[in-house]
Amino acid sequence: MSTIPGDLPEREFPDVTKEMLETKIDDYLTSCVREQIAARTSEMAFFLEIRRRLLDRMMREVLGMSAKKALSLSQMKLACRLLRETTLDIIDVGRQCGFRIGDNFSATFKRKIGVTPSDYRMGVSSPIAAFADPQPADI
């Protein structure tokens, strides 16, 4: 990447937008549910047909966070939406978000969001405000 003094550095991925990456992450999570596999950043890179390190650089440049954090944020946003808008069992919400039973969705949700999925669904206050979508700093 070259820079001209006083100018911003050129982007390594100028044609990649935030919306494009968010859509790709959502597509990957949908694929995980369909294939019944756990969501992992290395598998997401394979799904997108790019190297893991390239995926991470792209996510950091475009989204301002690592691929792991972007995937986790997408999973938690989806979980919050499903808990608010559906009556799916908690375990099924976890599955729809790319968690397998052994991944312990409830413990991860509580650690990231601040309340259990059941409490979130009932509207119990959380440190990041129940009924609000999680933000990068929250995850």
FIDRENNU-658163 format. One record per residue: residue number from 1; residue in one letter; x, y, z of N, C-alpha, C in turn. Coordinates in pm, whole numbers. Example, Ala and Ser with C-alpha at 12.3 -4.5 7.8 and 13.67 -1.06 7.14 Angstrom:
<pts>
+-----+--------+--------+--------+--------+--------+--------+--------+--------+--------+--------+
| num | residu |     nx |     ny |     nz |    cax |    cay |    caz |     cx |     cy |     cz |
+-----+--------+--------+--------+--------+--------+--------+--------+--------+--------+--------+
|   1 |      A |   1319 |   -569 |    780 |   1230 |   -450 |    780 |   1320 |   -330 |    780 |
|   2 |      S |   1285 |   -225 |    708 |   1367 |   -106 |    714 |   1290 |      3 |    787 |
+-----+--------+--------+--------+--------+--------+--------+--------+--------+--------+--------+
</pts>
This chain:
<pts>
+-----+--------+--------+--------+--------+--------+--------+--------+--------+--------+--------+
| num | residu |     nx |     ny |     nz |    cax |    cay |    caz |     cx |     cy |     cz |
+-----+--------+--------+--------+--------+--------+--------+--------+--------+--------+--------+
|   1 |      M |     84 |   -117 |      0 |      0 |      0 |      0 |     88 |    123 |      0 |
|   2 |      S |     64 |    211 |    -91 |    142 |    334 |    -96 |     60 |    449 |    -39 |
|   3 |      T |    132 |    544 |     15 |     65 |    662 |     68 |    137 |    786 |     19 |
|   4 |      I |     62 |    890 |      6 |    117 |   1021 |    -25 |    113 |   1098 |    105 |
|   5 |      P |    222 |   1167 |    141 |    221 |   1239 |    269 |     95 |   1325 |    282 |
|   6 |      G |     30 |   1311 |    397 |    -91 |   1388 |    423 |   -219 |   1320 |    375 |
|   7 |      D |   -208 |   1215 |    293 |   -326 |   1143 |    245 |   -348 |   1018 |    328 |
|   8 |      L |   -469 |    967 |    321 |   -500 |    841 |    387 |   -438 |    727 |    306 |
|   9 |      P |   -398 |    618 |    372 |   -342 |    505 |    297 |   -449 |    445 |    206 |
|  10 |      E |   -403 |    391 |     94 |   -495 |    324 |      3 |   -551 |    200 |     71 |
|  11 |      R |   -674 |    169 |     41 |   -735 |     49 |     95 |   -688 |    -71 |     17 |
|  12 |      E |   -662 |   -179 |     87 |   -622 |   -303 |     22 |   -741 |   -368 |    -49 |
|  13 |      F |   -861 |   -343 |      0 |   -983 |   -403 |    -55 |  -1083 |   -292 |    -89 |
|  14 |      P |  -1054 |   -209 |   -187 |  -1140 |    -93 |   -214 |  -1280 |   -128 |   -264 |
|  15 |      D |  -1298 |   -245 |   -321 |  -1428 |   -281 |   -377 |  -1517 |   -357 |   -279 |
|  16 |      V |  -1467 |   -384 |   -159 |  -1542 |   -460 |    -61 |  -1610 |   -363 |     36 |
|  17 |      T |  -1741 |   -378 |     52 |  -1816 |   -290 |    141 |  -1858 |   -364 |    267 |
|  18 |      K |  -1894 |   -288 |    367 |  -1943 |   -344 |    492 |  -2066 |   -432 |    466 |
|  19 |      E |  -2155 |   -382 |    385 |  -2278 |   -456 |    355 |  -2247 |   -590 |    286 |
|  20 |      M |  -2150 |   -588 |    195 |  -2112 |   -712 |    127 |  -2062 |   -815 |    227 |
|  21 |      L |  -1975 |   -773 |    318 |  -1920 |   -867 |    416 |  -2029 |   -917 |    511 |
|  22 |      E |  -2116 |   -828 |    555 |  -2223 |   -871 |    644 |  -2315 |   -972 |    576 |
|  23 |      T |  -2341 |   -952 |    448 |  -2421 |  -1047 |    372 |  -2350 |  -1181 |    361 |
|  24 |      K |  -2220 |  -1178 |    335 |  -2142 |  -1302 |    324 |  -2143 |  -1379 |    457 |
|  25 |      I |  -2131 |  -1307 |    568 |  -2135 |  -1372 |    699 |  -2272 |  -1435 |    720 |
|  26 |      D |  -2378 |  -1363 |    687 |  -2513 |  -1419 |    700 |  -2531 |  -1542 |    611 |
|  27 |      D |  -2479 |  -1537 |    489 |  -2485 |  -1653 |    399 |  -2412 |  -1772 |    460 |
|  28 |      Y |  -2297 |  -1744 |    520 |  -2220 |  -1852 |    583 |  -2297 |  -1913 |    699 |
|  29 |      L |  -2357 |  -1829 |    784 |  -2435 |  -1881 |    897 |  -2552 |  -1966 |    848 |
|  30 |      T |  -2617 |  -1922 |    741 |  -2726 |  -2001 |    682 |  -2674 |  -2136 |    634 |
|  31 |      S |  -2556 |  -2135 |    574 |  -2494 |  -2259 |    529 |  -2464 |  -2352 |    647 |
|  32 |      C |  -2418 |  -2295 |    758 |  -2390 |  -2377 |    877 |  -2515 |  -2448 |    927 |
|  33 |      V |  -2627 |  -2376 |    927 |  -2753 |  -2435 |    971 |  -2793 |  -2547 |    875 |
|  34 |      R |  -2786 |  -2519 |    746 |  -2825 |  -2617 |    644 |  -2738 |  -2743 |    653 |
|  35 |      E |  -2607 |  -2723 |    671 |  -2512 |  -2835 |    674 |  -2499 |  -2897 |    813 |
|  36 |      Q |  -2560 |  -2831 |    912 |  -2553 |  -2873 |   1052 |  -2410 |  -2880 |   1102 |
|  37 |      I |  -2336 |  -2773 |   1077 |  -2198 |  -2762 |   1126 |  -2186 |  -2637 |   1211 |
|  38 |      A |  -2090 |  -2637 |   1299 |  -2065 |  -2520 |   1384 |  -1994 |  -2412 |   1303 |
|  39 |      A |  -2027 |  -2288 |   1334 |  -1965 |  -2173 |   1265 |  -1824 |  -2152 |   1318 |
|  40 |      R |  -1728 |  -2147 |   1229 |  -1587 |  -2125 |   1264 |  -1527 |  -2033 |   1158 |
|  41 |      T |  -1435 |  -1946 |   1198 |  -1376 |  -1852 |   1102 |  -1295 |  -1925 |    995 |
|  42 |      S |  -1227 |  -2032 |   1030 |  -1150 |  -2104 |    928 |  -1244 |  -2165 |    824 |
|  43 |      E |  -1360 |  -2214 |    869 |  -1458 |  -2269 |    776 |  -1524 |  -2158 |    694 |
|  44 |      M |  -1540 |  -2039 |    755 |  -1597 |  -1927 |    681 |  -1504 |  -1886 |    567 |
|  45 |      A |  -1374 |  -1887 |    593 |  -1277 |  -1855 |    488 |  -1287 |  -1957 |    374 |
|  46 |      F |  -1297 |  -2084 |    409 |  -1314 |  -2189 |    309 |  -1443 |  -2167 |    229 |
|  47 |      F |  -1552 |  -2134 |    299 |  -1682 |  -2107 |    235 |  -1670 |  -1992 |    135 |
|  48 |      L |  -1593 |  -1889 |    172 |  -1576 |  -1772 |     86 |  -1465 |  -1791 |    -18 |
|  49 |      E |  -1398 |  -1906 |     -9 |  -1291 |  -1941 |   -103 |  -1174 |  -1843 |    -98 |
|  50 |      I |  -1136 |  -1805 |     24 |  -1018 |  -1721 |     44 |   -939 |  -1774 |    163 |
|  51 |      R |   -815 |  -1735 |    171 |   -730 |  -1777 |    284 |   -778 |  -1710 |    412 |
|  52 |      R |   -758 |  -1778 |    524 |   -802 |  -1728 |    655 |   -738 |  -1593 |    687 |
|  53 |      R |   -609 |  -1578 |    661 |   -540 |  -1452 |    690 |   -593 |  -1338 |    604 |
|  54 |      L |   -625 |  -1368 |    479 |   -682 |  -1267 |    391 |   -820 |  -1225 |    442 |
|  55 |      L |   -900 |  -1321 |    485 |  -1032 |  -1291 |    541 |  -1018 |  -1198 |    663 |
|  56 |      D |   -923 |  -1229 |    748 |   -904 |  -1147 |    868 |   -861 |  -1005 |    831 |
|  57 |      R |   -769 |   -991 |    737 |   -725 |   -857 |    694 |   -840 |   -779 |    633 |
|  58 |      M |   -921 |   -847 |    553 |  -1034 |   -782 |    490 |  -1135 |   -735 |    595 |
|  59 |      M |  -1165 |   -820 |    692 |  -1260 |   -785 |    797 |  -1208 |   -667 |    880 |
|  60 |      R |  -1079 |   -671 |    912 |  -1022 |   -561 |    990 |  -1029 |   -429 |    914 |
|  61 |      E |  -1001 |   -433 |    786 |  -1003 |   -310 |    707 |  -1144 |   -257 |    689 |
|  62 |      V |  -1235 |   -345 |    651 |  -1369 |   -301 |    614 |  -1461 |   -286 |    736 |
|  63 |      L |  -1455 |   -380 |    829 |  -1544 |   -378 |    944 |  -1479 |   -325 |   1071 |
|  64 |      G |  -1346 |   -316 |   1070 |  -1277 |   -266 |   1189 |  -1264 |   -367 |   1300 |
|  65 |      M |  -1275 |   -496 |   1266 |  -1261 |   -601 |   1367 |  -1214 |   -730 |   1300 |
|  66 |      S |  -1168 |   -822 |   1381 |  -1121 |   -950 |   1329 |  -1238 |  -1030 |   1272 |
|  67 |      A |  -1205 |  -1131 |   1193 |  -1307 |  -1220 |   1138 |  -1380 |  -1292 |   1252 |
|  68 |      K |  -1308 |  -1333 |   1354 |  -1368 |  -1403 |   1467 |  -1469 |  -1313 |   1537 |
|  69 |      K |  -1432 |  -1189 |   1560 |  -1523 |  -1097 |   1628 |  -1643 |  -1064 |   1539 |
|  70 |      A |  -1621 |  -1048 |   1409 |  -1732 |  -1019 |   1317 |  -1831 |  -1136 |   1313 |
|  71 |      L |  -1780 |  -1258 |   1312 |  -1866 |  -1376 |   1312 |  -1944 |  -1384 |   1443 |
|  72 |      S |  -1876 |  -1362 |   1553 |  -1941 |  -1366 |   1684 |  -2049 |  -1258 |   1695 |
|  73 |      L |  -2019 |  -1139 |   1647 |  -2116 |  -1030 |   1651 |  -2240 |  -1066 |   1567 |
|  74 |      S |  -2219 |  -1122 |   1449 |  -2331 |  -1163 |   1364 |  -2415 |  -1271 |   1432 |
|  75 |      Q |  -2347 |  -1365 |   1497 |  -2419 |  -1471 |   1567 |  -2505 |  -1413 |   1680 |
|  76 |      M |  -2450 |  -1320 |   1756 |  -2524 |  -1261 |   1868 |  -2638 |  -1172 |   1820 |
|  77 |      K |  -2617 |  -1098 |   1711 |  -2727 |  -1017 |   1655 |  -2842 |  -1107 |   1610 |
|  78 |      L |  -2808 |  -1216 |   1542 |  -2910 |  -1309 |   1496 |  -2980 |  -1373 |   1615 |
|  79 |      A |  -2905 |  -1412 |   1716 |  -2965 |  -1473 |   1835 |  -3062 |  -1375 |   1902 |
|  80 |      C |  -3021 |  -1249 |   1917 |  -3109 |  -1149 |   1978 |  -3237 |  -1132 |   1898 |
|  81 |      R |  -3224 |  -1126 |   1767 |  -3342 |  -1111 |   1682 |  -3435 |  -1232 |   1695 |
|  82 |      L |  -3378 |  -1353 |   1690 |  -3460 |  -1473 |   1702 |  -3527 |  -1483 |   1838 |
|  83 |      L |  -3456 |  -1442 |   1942 |  -3516 |  -1446 |   2076 |  -3631 |  -1345 |   2089 |
|  84 |      R |  -3617 |  -1231 |   2022 |  -3723 |  -1129 |   2026 |  -3843 |  -1166 |   1940 |
|  85 |      E |  -3816 |  -1225 |   1823 |  -3919 |  -1236 |   1721 |  -3977 |  -1376 |   1701 |
|  86 |      T |  -3923 |  -1477 |   1767 |  -3974 |  -1614 |   1749 |  -4000 |  -1679 |   1884 |
|  87 |      T |  -4061 |  -1795 |   1877 |  -4082 |  -1875 |   1998 |  -3996 |  -2002 |   1994 |
|  88 |      L |  -3893 |  -2000 |   1911 |  -3803 |  -2116 |   1902 |  -3746 |  -2148 |   2040 |
|  89 |      D |  -3725 |  -2276 |   2067 |  -3655 |  -2316 |   2189 |  -3514 |  -2257 |   2186 |
|  90 |      I |  -3458 |  -2235 |   2303 |  -3323 |  -2176 |   2314 |  -3222 |  -2259 |   2236 |
|  91 |      I |  -3230 |  -2389 |   2247 |  -3134 |  -2475 |   2176 |  -3149 |  -2458 |   2025 |
|  92 |      D |  -3271 |  -2438 |   1976 |  -3293 |  -2417 |   1833 |  -3244 |  -2279 |   1789 |
|  93 |      V |  -3255 |  -2180 |   1876 |  -3198 |  -2048 |   1846 |  -3047 |  -2063 |   1829 |
|  94 |      G |  -2984 |  -2135 |   1920 |  -2840 |  -2159 |   1910 |  -2803 |  -2227 |   1779 |
|  95 |      R |  -2879 |  -2328 |   1742 |  -2853 |  -2398 |   1615 |  -2868 |  -2304 |   1495 |
|  96 |      Q |  -2971 |  -2219 |   1498 |  -2994 |  -2125 |   1388 |  -2882 |  -2022 |   1377 |
|  97 |      C |  -2805 |  -2007 |   1484 |  -2694 |  -1910 |   1486 |  -2559 |  -1976 |   1463 |
|  98 |      G |  -2558 |  -2103 |   1427 |  -2433 |  -2171 |   1395 |  -2365 |  -2234 |   1515 |
|  99 |      F |  -2437 |  -2255 |   1624 |  -2383 |  -2325 |   1740 |  -2429 |  -2469 |   1736 |
| 100 |      R |  -2345 |  -2558 |   1777 |  -2383 |  -2697 |   1794 |  -2406 |  -2717 |   1944 |
| 101 |      I |  -2469 |  -2824 |   1981 |  -2502 |  -2847 |   2122 |  -2379 |  -2836 |   2211 |
| 102 |      G |  -2268 |  -2895 |   2170 |  -2146 |  -2891 |   2250 |  -2083 |  -2753 |   2260 |
| 103 |      D |  -2126 |  -2659 |   2176 |  -2069 |  -2525 |   2179 |  -2124 |  -2440 |   2293 |
| 104 |      N |  -2227 |  -2487 |   2361 |  -2285 |  -2421 |   2476 |  -2329 |  -2278 |   2444 |
| 105 |      F |  -2429 |  -2267 |   2361 |  -2484 |  -2139 |   2319 |  -2523 |  -2050 |   2437 |
| 106 |      S |  -2592 |  -2107 |   2534 |  -2640 |  -2025 |   2646 |  -2527 |  -1959 |   2723 |
| 107 |      A |  -2421 |  -2034 |   2748 |  -2307 |  -1976 |   2822 |  -2238 |  -1868 |   2741 |
| 108 |      T |  -2223 |  -1891 |   2610 |  -2162 |  -1790 |   2523 |  -2250 |  -1666 |   2517 |
| 109 |      F |  -2380 |  -1683 |   2503 |  -2472 |  -1570 |   2497 |  -2463 |  -1488 |   2625 |
| 110 |      K |  -2465 |  -1555 |   2740 |  -2458 |  -1483 |   2868 |  -2326 |  -1408 |   2881 |
| 111 |      R |  -2216 |  -1469 |   2841 |  -2085 |  -1404 |   2850 |  -2080 |  -1280 |   2759 |
| 112 |      K |  -2138 |  -1289 |   2640 |  -2130 |  -1180 |   2543 |  -2236 |  -1072 |   2566 |
| 113 |      I |  -2357 |  -1112 |   2601 |  -2469 |  -1019 |   2611 |  -2494 |   -973 |   2755 |
| 114 |      G |  -2461 |  -1058 |   2850 |  -2474 |  -1018 |   2991 |  -2592 |  -1079 |   3063 |
| 115 |      V |  -2680 |  -1147 |   2992 |  -2793 |  -1218 |   3051 |  -2811 |  -1349 |   2976 |
| 116 |      T |  -2884 |  -1442 |   3035 |  -2911 |  -1568 |   2967 |  -3007 |  -1544 |   2850 |
| 117 |      P |  -3009 |  -1633 |   2753 |  -3105 |  -1618 |   2644 |  -3250 |  -1612 |   2694 |
| 118 |      S |  -3284 |  -1691 |   2795 |  -3420 |  -1689 |   2850 |  -3453 |  -1554 |   2911 |
| 119 |      D |  -3359 |  -1499 |   2989 |  -3381 |  -1367 |   3048 |  -3390 |  -1259 |   2941 |
| 120 |      Y |  -3307 |  -1269 |   2839 |  -3313 |  -1173 |   2729 |  -3451 |  -1175 |   2665 |
| 121 |      R |  -3501 |  -1296 |   2639 |  -3633 |  -1311 |   2577 |  -3742 |  -1249 |   2664 |
| 122 |      M |  -3728 |  -1262 |   2796 |  -3829 |  -1207 |   2886 |  -3812 |  -1056 |   2907 |
| 123 |      G |  -3702 |  -1000 |   2854 |  -3683 |   -856 |   2862 |  -3609 |   -808 |   2985 |
| 124 |      V |  -3539 |   -898 |   3054 |  -3460 |   -859 |   3170 |  -3347 |   -768 |   3123 |
| 125 |      S |  -3322 |   -662 |   3198 |  -3215 |   -568 |   3160 |  -3082 |   -638 |   3152 |
| 126 |      S |  -3005 |   -598 |   3053 |  -2868 |   -647 |   3041 |  -2776 |   -526 |   3036 |
| 127 |      P |  -2647 |   -547 |   3060 |  -2554 |   -435 |   3053 |  -2552 |   -365 |   2917 |
| 128 |      I |  -2595 |   -433 |   2813 |  -2597 |   -367 |   2682 |  -2739 |   -347 |   2631 |
| 129 |      A |  -2833 |   -341 |   2723 |  -2972 |   -310 |   2692 |  -3043 |   -421 |   2616 |
| 130 |      A |  -3124 |   -496 |   2689 |  -3205 |   -598 |   2625 |  -3289 |   -534 |   2516 |
| 131 |      F |  -3309 |   -610 |   2412 |  -3385 |   -569 |   2295 |  -3305 |   -478 |   2201 |
| 132 |      A |  -3182 |   -452 |   2232 |  -3097 |   -377 |   2138 |  -3001 |   -476 |   2075 |
| 133 |      D |  -2964 |   -451 |   1951 |  -2866 |   -538 |   1886 |  -2728 |   -510 |   1945 |
| 134 |      P |  -2650 |   -614 |   1967 |  -2514 |   -595 |   2018 |  -2429 |   -517 |   1919 |
| 135 |      Q |  -2338 |   -441 |   1973 |  -2245 |   -363 |   1893 |  -2104 |   -421 |   1908 |
| 136 |      P |  -2010 |   -390 |   1818 |  -1877 |   -449 |   1825 |  -1809 |   -435 |   1961 |
| 137 |      A |  -1824 |   -324 |   2027 |  -1758 |   -305 |   2156 |  -1820 |   -395 |   2263 |
| 138 |      D |  -1945 |   -437 |   2242 |  -2013 |   -519 |   2341 |  -1969 |   -665 |   2337 |
| 139 |      I |  -1924 |   -711 |   2222 |  -1895 |   -854 |   2203 |  -1752 |   -886 |   2241 |
+-----+--------+--------+--------+--------+--------+--------+--------+--------+--------+--------+
</pts>
